[in-house]
Amino acid sequence: MTLPPPELLLAAADNGQSLPPRPADGAESADIDQAFAIQAAIGALRRSRGDHPVGYKIGFTNRLIWPLYGVKQPIWGPVWQTTLHDMADARADISLSRLAEPRLEPEIVIGLTDSPPPQADASTPDALAALLACIGWVAPGFEVVHSIWPNWRFNAAQAIAAQSLHAGLWVGPRIERSALGSDPVAALSGLRLTLSCQGKPIAQGRGADVLDGPVQALGHLVAGLAARGERIAAGSVITTGTLTDAQPLSAGQHWRTAIDGVPLSGLSLSVNA
């Protein structure tokens, strides 16, 4: 597979433009390697214009939606200073300007106080303990994603090269890890979320839908980066994947979430043109 150059991919994302459709079948490991190389090149371009990474988004952690997008594995990509937004009062207004086919994803966001060691992949009790020791806070969030590939048709390599579809991350009120009780992993896996638009429930999800839980999803990222000789920096913000299918956004919508099972606030989001 030949992917577009990083300059073209970045310009398309910056301007909310769609690229010509490309075949989206049969991504091989070499395609994934090429895609991450392009993602890194886009990162260099963003840093050269004054942006800097503040964490990661993990995408396609919800196995229930893999058939909808034709992917078979999670992906990840940077969250940037310019794409991270605070919802300290649990509400925000967003603009759809310069976004290509934008969609909304309700997620759980994790804040790291320390850099997780490479072995903290959540695969064993010791690995989970090492991972939890690095988590300082947890919050509800909305990730806005968009696709420069028309009609959301792509394979994993194309999604990775397109900055893993990330457009923006809105982070709600934070709680300390200790507020989740004696077993934060189980608490986050067991949470239930309802997503509503214009006052009507649209979709529901559980924490366990994202690779068995948000902490486990974080462990997947740790392992994936370690396999590439990389490590998450202390202080990073990690959003762990959508708890429901991504919902198309249009001007005039008003979205809300309600979360049960953990002391996380519901969020409110209004959409402008």
N, C-alpha and C positions, 0 to 999 in steps of 0.2 A: 504494500500500500504506500502511496505517496501522499503525504499530508502537506497542506499549504505551509508556506514559510511563516515564522513567528510574527513578522511585521504585519502580514496580511491578517492573521488571526487576531492579533491585538487590535488592529484598526477596526475590524468588523465588530468586535465586542465593544470597543469604545463608542461606536456610533450606532449600535443596535441594528446592524445590517446582517442580512442572511447571505451566506455563501452559496454557490451552486451546489445542488445535492450531489453526493458522492456515494458509491457503493458502500454499504454498511455491514457487510457480512464477513465472517471468518477472520477476525483480528487474531494474529499470531503474537507470540511473545515478543518477536522482533518489532512488531508494530507498537506494542506497549512501550518498549524501550525507546523507540523513536518518539512516541508521544510525550514521554516524560522529559526527553531531551528538549523537545520544543517547548514544553511547559517551563522548563528551567530557563530557556532563552527568552521567553516572554517575561519571566521574573526579572531577568537582567535588564530588559528594556524598561520595565516599570521602575526598578530601582534607579535607573539612570535619569528618570524624570522626577525623582524625589520621593517616590513611594517606598514603603518598607513593609515586609511581612510581619504579621502579629500572631499568626497561628495557622490552623488548617481547617478546611472543610472536608468531611468524609462523605462521599456520595454513594448512592445505591447500596447502602447498608441494609435496606429493607428488602428482604428476599421476595416478599409478596409482590413487588412491583417489577421485578426483573423481566417477566414475560412481556410487560407493557412496553418496555423500551428495548427489548432484544439484547440485554446485557446479561452477563453471567458472573460478574464479580464486582466488588466495591472499587471505587476510585477515590482519589484524594487530590487536593490542590491547595495553594496558599489562600489565606484570608489576609487582606491588606489593611493598612492604616486607613486608607480612603474608602474601604468597603465595610468597615466595622462601625456600627452605630449603637448608641446606648438607648435603652428603653427603661430608664430608672423608674419612671412612673407607670410602667406597664402599657404605654400606648405610644403610637407613632403614626406619622403620615409619610407616605412614600410617593415618589413620582415614577411614572412609567417611561419618562423621556429617555431615549437612547438605550432601550432594552429590546432585545429580539425575542418575541414570543415568551414573555416573562411568566413564571409560575411561582407559587408560594408553597413553602415547605415548613411545617411546624416541627421544631427540633428541640433536643436537649443539648445545652452548651456546657462545656466543662472548662474551668480555669485551672491551670497548672502552676503550682508554686515552685516545683523542681522539674528537672529534666528526667523523664522516665528512662531507666536503664534499658538497654536492648532486650534483656530477658523478660521485661515486664509486659508479656504478650497476653496476659489474662488466661493462659491455658492451664495453669495449676494454681492451687491455693497460695503458694509462695509468690507466683508471678502476679496474682491479683493483689496480694498484700503490698507488693512493691509498687504496683500501679496506683493503688489507693493512697499510698503515702505521699504521692506527688500531686494529688488533687486537693486544691484549696477551696473551691466553690463550684456550685452548679446553678444553672439558670435556665428558664424557658427561653426559647428564641424563635425567630422567623428567619429562614434563609430565603432570599429571592434568587432564583436561578433563571437563566435564559439560554436559548439555544440558537447559535448562529447557523446551525444545520437545519434546513427547513423542515417544518412539521415534526420536530423532535425525533428525527430518524437519524441514527448514528450508531456506531459500535463503541466499545470501551475506549479504544485508542483515539477515536475522533473526539469523544467527550473529554478525555484527559488533555489532549492538545488544545482544546477550547477552554482552557483554564478551569477544567472540571465543572464547567457550566456556572461558575460562581459569579453573581452580580453584587450581592450585598448580604450582610448578616446584622440583624437587629437583636440585641441581647437584652432580655428583661431583668427584673430584680433578682439579685444573686442571694443564695443562701450558703452558709458554710457547710462543708461536707458533714460535719457532726450533726447538723439538723436532720439528716436522713436516717439517724438511728444507728443501731449497732451493726447493721448489715446494709450499707449503702448500695452494694451491687444488687441485692435482691429488691431493695426499695425502688431503685430506678428501673429494673426489669419489670416490676409489677405495676408501674404507674399506668394510668389510662388517660387518654386525651381525646377530647371531642373538638372538632374544628367546625365552626359555623360561619356562614356568610349571609348577610342581611337578616340575621336572627334565626336562620334555619340551619339545623345540623347538616353538614355536608359529608363528613368522613370521621371515622374513629380509628384510633391506633393504640398500641401498647408499647411500653418500653422494650419488651422482649422481641418486638418485630424488627429492631435494628441489631442484627447479628447477636441476638439473645439478650441484648441490653446495651445502654450507652457506654458503660465501663468496658464491656467486652469489645465494642466497636473501637474504642480508644486503643485497646490492646492490639486489635488488628492493624491499626495505623502504626503503632510502635513497631510491630513485626515487619510490616511492609517497608517502612523507612529503613529499618536495620538491615534488611536484605539488600538495600541500595547504598549502604554505608552512611546513612543519615540518621539524625536524632532530633527529637522535638526539643526546642529550647525552653528553659524555665520561663515562666510568665506567659506562655502561649495560651491562646484561646482556641478551643477545639469544638466544632459543632459536629454532632455525631450521626446525622442523617435523618431523613424525614420519617415521621411516625405514621404518615398517611401518604397516599399518592399525591404528587405535586399538583396543585390546583391552578388553572389558568387565571391570570389577573386581567382586570379591565377597570377603567376609570369609573369611579362612583361606588365601588364595592366597599363594604365594611366587614372585616374579618375579626373573629374572636376565637380564642381557645379557652377551654376549661380543662383543668388537670386534677385528677383524683388519685389518691394513694400516697402522695408526697406533698410537702408544704411548699409547692411552687405556684406562683401566681399565674392566673390566666392573662392573656395578652389581647390587646385591641389594636387593629391596624386599619387605617383608612387609605384608600388608593386614589391618587390624583393622576390626571393625564400627564 
